[in-house]
């Protein structure tokens, strides 16, 4: 590997059938650089040849300074650049060698004089030279990653809402049981004209020194808090989904 300053770094051994390059966790070649896309490029092996192809990255992939728009076989000595990170292809047994071509005899001084590489007035803040298909793939990949996060947030919100509802229902049941028990005792005493033998607490029986009715209210309150948290989380997920649709709209169909 060659860093942006040209100093040699660590050696990357290509030993599998394919090797993903990018910032995404789990990449075979993990490049922690802000200008490298999460899924930047891919290397794969066929026989004694190694190929490279760009995966619709933002900064692009080049081989010997030429940007990739499709798969290309790598030869010993090639310089592969992922955004600003460069790698030099080493020589392996049986690997192909790139043939250096000399100048064409027809490339005379008149042809060179007619060739211009200067850039005139540049008024734009930035120029994006990504092809249409690559740009669409990049947009779709960004949308897919963000929408997966939104879907996971919605799932968590639903589980929190359901858990809060069940907890609140259980707590309300504890409190209602104490009230119903008290009302039934009062109704029996009124029908018989006799006071009950044991005083019935309207808050229910004691559990660990705390009336079950009050414990039920506490549990119901916890359930209501969880329902509130789940509702807020669900609203946040909906807002994020709308922002994704607004900032990363689906590319138009051809």
C-alpha positions as CSV (number, residue, x, y, z in Angstrom):
1,X,0.0,0.0,0.0
2,X,1.1,3.6,-0.7
3,X,-0.2,6.4,1.4
4,X,-1.1,9.8,-0.2
5,X,2.5,11.0,0.5
6,X,4.0,8.1,-1.5
7,X,5.5,6.2,1.4
8,X,5.2,2.5,1.4
9,X,2.9,1.0,4.0
10,X,1.6,-2.5,4.9
11,X,1.3,-5.3,2.4
12,X,-2.2,-6.6,1.5
13,X,-2.2,-10.3,0.7
14,X,-5.0,-11.3,-1.7
15,X,-5.9,-14.9,-0.9
16,X,-9.6,-15.3,-1.4
17,X,-12.0,-15.4,-4.4
18,X,-13.1,-11.8,-3.8
19,X,-12.1,-8.9,-1.6
20,X,-14.3,-5.9,-0.9
21,X,-12.7,-2.5,-0.5
22,X,-14.2,0.4,1.5
23,X,-15.1,1.9,4.9
24,X,-17.9,-0.6,5.6
25,X,-17.2,-2.8,8.6
26,X,-16.3,-6.3,7.5
27,X,-14.6,-5.2,4.3
28,X,-11.7,-7.4,3.3
29,X,-9.6,-4.3,2.8
30,X,-10.8,-1.7,5.3
31,X,-9.7,1.8,4.4
32,X,-10.4,4.3,7.1
33,X,-10.4,7.5,5.0
34,X,-13.3,10.0,4.7
35,X,-13.1,10.1,0.9
36,X,-13.4,6.3,0.5
37,X,-17.0,5.1,0.1
38,X,-18.5,2.4,2.4
39,X,-18.5,-0.1,-0.5
40,X,-15.9,1.4,-2.7
41,X,-14.6,-1.3,-5.0
42,X,-14.1,-5.1,-5.3
43,X,-11.2,-7.3,-6.2
44,X,-11.6,-10.9,-7.4
45,X,-9.5,-13.7,-8.8
46,X,-10.0,-15.8,-11.9
47,X,-7.3,-18.3,-12.4
48,X,-4.0,-16.5,-12.1
49,X,-5.5,-13.1,-12.9
50,X,-6.9,-10.5,-10.5
51,X,-9.6,-8.1,-11.5
52,X,-10.8,-4.8,-10.0
53,X,-14.1,-2.9,-10.5
54,X,-15.6,0.1,-8.9
55,X,-18.9,-0.2,-6.9
56,X,-20.3,3.2,-7.8
57,X,-18.1,5.0,-5.3
58,X,-18.2,8.8,-5.0
59,X,-14.5,9.5,-5.5
60,X,-14.0,6.7,-8.0
61,X,-11.3,4.0,-8.6
62,X,-8.4,4.4,-11.1
63,X,-5.8,2.1,-12.5
64,X,-2.6,3.9,-13.5
65,X,-4.5,7.2,-13.4
66,X,-7.4,6.0,-15.7
67,X,-10.8,5.9,-14.1
68,X,-12.6,2.6,-14.1
69,X,-16.0,2.3,-15.7
70,X,-16.0,-1.5,-15.8
71,X,-13.9,-4.5,-14.7
72,X,-10.2,-4.5,-15.5
73,X,-7.4,-7.1,-15.1
74,X,-4.5,-6.0,-12.9
75,X,-0.9,-6.6,-13.8
76,X,2.3,-6.4,-11.7
77,X,3.4,-2.8,-11.2
78,X,-0.1,-1.3,-11.7
79,X,-1.1,1.5,-9.3
80,X,-4.7,1.2,-8.2
81,X,-6.1,4.3,-6.5
82,X,-9.2,4.1,-4.3
83,X,-10.1,7.8,-3.8
84,X,-6.7,9.0,-2.3
85,X,-5.4,5.6,-1.2
86,X,-3.0,4.0,-3.6
87,X,-1.9,0.4,-3.9
88,X,0.8,-1.1,-6.1
89,X,0.2,-4.5,-7.5
90,X,3.1,-6.8,-6.6
91,X,4.5,-9.5,-8.8
92,X,3.2,-13.1,-8.2
93,X,4.1,-16.3,-10.0
94,X,2.2,-16.6,-13.2
95,X,0.8,-13.0,-13.0
96,X,0.5,-11.2,-16.3
97,X,2.9,-8.3,-17.1
98,X,1.6,-5.2,-18.7
99,X,3.3,-4.4,-22.0
100,X,4.6,-0.8,-22.2
101,X,3.8,0.7,-25.6
102,X,6.1,3.3,-27.2
103,X,4.9,6.5,-28.8
104,X,3.1,6.0,-32.1
105,X,5.0,7.1,-35.2
106,X,1.9,9.1,-36.3
107,X,1.9,11.1,-33.0
108,X,3.9,14.0,-34.5
109,X,4.4,17.5,-33.2
110,X,1.4,18.8,-35.1
111,X,-0.9,16.3,-33.3
112,X,0.6,17.3,-30.0
113,X,0.2,21.0,-30.7
114,X,-3.5,20.5,-31.4
115,X,-4.0,18.6,-28.1
116,X,-5.1,20.9,-25.2
117,X,-5.5,19.9,-21.6
118,X,-6.2,23.4,-20.1
119,X,-9.4,24.2,-18.3
120,X,-11.1,27.6,-18.9
121,X,-13.2,29.5,-16.5
122,X,-14.5,27.3,-13.7
123,X,-17.6,28.9,-12.1
124,X,-19.2,25.9,-10.3
125,X,-18.4,25.2,-6.7
126,X,-17.7,21.5,-7.5
127,X,-17.9,19.2,-10.5
128,X,-19.2,15.7,-10.2
129,X,-17.9,13.5,-13.0
130,X,-19.7,10.3,-11.9
131,X,-21.6,8.7,-14.7
132,X,-25.4,8.6,-14.5
133,X,-25.6,4.9,-13.8
134,X,-22.9,5.0,-11.1
135,X,-24.7,8.0,-9.5
136,X,-28.0,6.2,-9.5
137,X,-26.4,3.1,-7.9
138,X,-24.8,5.4,-5.2
139,X,-28.2,7.0,-4.5
140,X,-29.9,3.6,-4.2
141,X,-27.2,2.3,-1.9
142,X,-27.4,5.3,0.4
143,X,-31.2,5.0,0.4
144,X,-31.1,1.3,1.2
145,X,-28.7,1.8,4.1
146,X,-30.7,4.7,5.6
147,X,-34.0,3.0,5.1
148,X,-32.7,-0.2,6.8
149,X,-31.9,2.0,9.9
150,X,-35.3,3.5,9.8
151,X,-37.0,0.1,9.6
152,X,-35.0,-1.1,12.5
153,X,-36.0,2.0,14.6
154,X,-39.6,1.4,13.7
155,X,-39.4,-2.2,14.8
156,X,-37.8,-1.2,18.2
157,X,-40.5,1.4,18.6
158,X,-43.3,-1.1,18.0
159,X,-41.8,-3.5,20.6
160,X,-41.5,-0.8,23.2
161,X,-45.1,0.3,22.5
162,X,-46.4,-3.3,22.9
163,X,-44.3,-3.9,26.0
164,X,-45.5,-0.7,27.6
165,X,-49.2,-1.5,26.8
166,X,-48.9,-5.0,28.4
167,X,-47.1,-3.6,31.5
168,X,-49.7,-0.9,31.9
169,X,-52.6,-3.4,31.4
170,X,-51.1,-5.7,34.1
171,X,-50.7,-2.8,36.5
172,X,-54.2,-1.6,35.9
173,X,-55.5,-5.1,36.5
174,X,-53.8,-5.2,39.9
175,X,-55.4,-2.0,40.9
176,X,-58.8,-3.0,39.5
177,X,-58.7,-6.3,41.4
178,X,-58.3,-4.5,44.8
179,X,-61.2,-2.1,44.0
180,X,-63.5,-5.0,42.9
181,X,-62.6,-7.0,46.0
182,X,-63.5,-4.0,48.2
183,X,-66.8,-3.3,46.4
184,X,-67.8,-7.0,46.6
185,X,-67.2,-7.0,50.4
186,X,-69.2,-3.8,50.8
187,X,-72.1,-5.3,48.7
188,X,-72.1,-8.5,50.8
189,X,-72.1,-6.5,54.1
190,X,-75.0,-4.4,52.8
191,X,-77.1,-7.4,51.8
192,X,-76.6,-9.3,55.0
193,X,-76.7,-6.2,57.3
194,X,-73.5,-7.4,59.0
195,X,-70.1,-5.8,58.9
196,X,-67.3,-7.9,57.4
197,X,-65.2,-9.8,59.8
198,X,-61.9,-8.4,58.4
199,X,-61.5,-4.9,57.1
200,X,-61.0,-4.9,53.4
201,X,-58.4,-2.4,52.1
202,X,-59.6,-0.7,48.8
203,X,-56.0,-0.7,47.7
204,X,-55.9,-4.5,47.8
205,X,-53.8,-6.9,49.7
206,X,-50.2,-6.1,50.8
207,X,-47.3,-7.5,48.7
208,X,-44.0,-7.0,50.4
209,X,-45.5,-4.3,52.6
210,X,-47.0,-2.4,49.7
211,X,-50.7,-2.5,48.7
212,X,-51.2,-4.3,45.4
213,X,-53.3,-1.4,44.1
214,X,-50.5,1.1,44.6
215,X,-48.0,-1.3,43.1
216,X,-50.4,-1.7,40.2
217,X,-50.5,2.1,39.7
218,X,-46.7,2.2,39.7
219,X,-46.4,-0.6,37.2
220,X,-49.1,1.0,35.0
221,X,-47.2,4.3,35.2
222,X,-44.0,2.5,34.0
223,X,-46.0,1.0,31.1
224,X,-47.3,4.4,30.1
225,X,-43.8,5.9,30.1
226,X,-42.6,3.0,27.8
227,X,-45.6,3.7,25.5
228,X,-44.6,7.4,25.4
229,X,-41.0,6.5,24.6
230,X,-42.1,4.1,21.8
231,X,-44.4,6.7,20.3
232,X,-41.7,9.3,20.2
233,X,-39.2,6.8,18.7
234,X,-41.8,5.9,16.0
235,X,-42.3,9.6,15.1
236,X,-38.6,10.1,14.9
237,X,-38.3,7.2,12.5
238,X,-41.1,8.6,10.3
239,X,-39.4,12.0,10.2
240,X,-36.1,10.3,9.2
241,X,-37.9,8.4,6.4
242,X,-39.4,11.7,5.1
243,X,-36.0,13.3,5.2
244,X,-34.5,10.4,3.2
245,X,-37.2,10.7,0.6
246,X,-36.6,14.4,0.4
247,X,-32.8,14.4,0.3
248,X,-32.3,11.1,-1.6
249,X,-35.2,10.8,-4.0
250,X,-35.4,7.7,-6.2
251,X,-33.7,8.2,-9.5
252,X,-36.1,8.6,-12.5
253,X,-36.7,5.5,-14.5
254,X,-35.1,5.5,-17.9
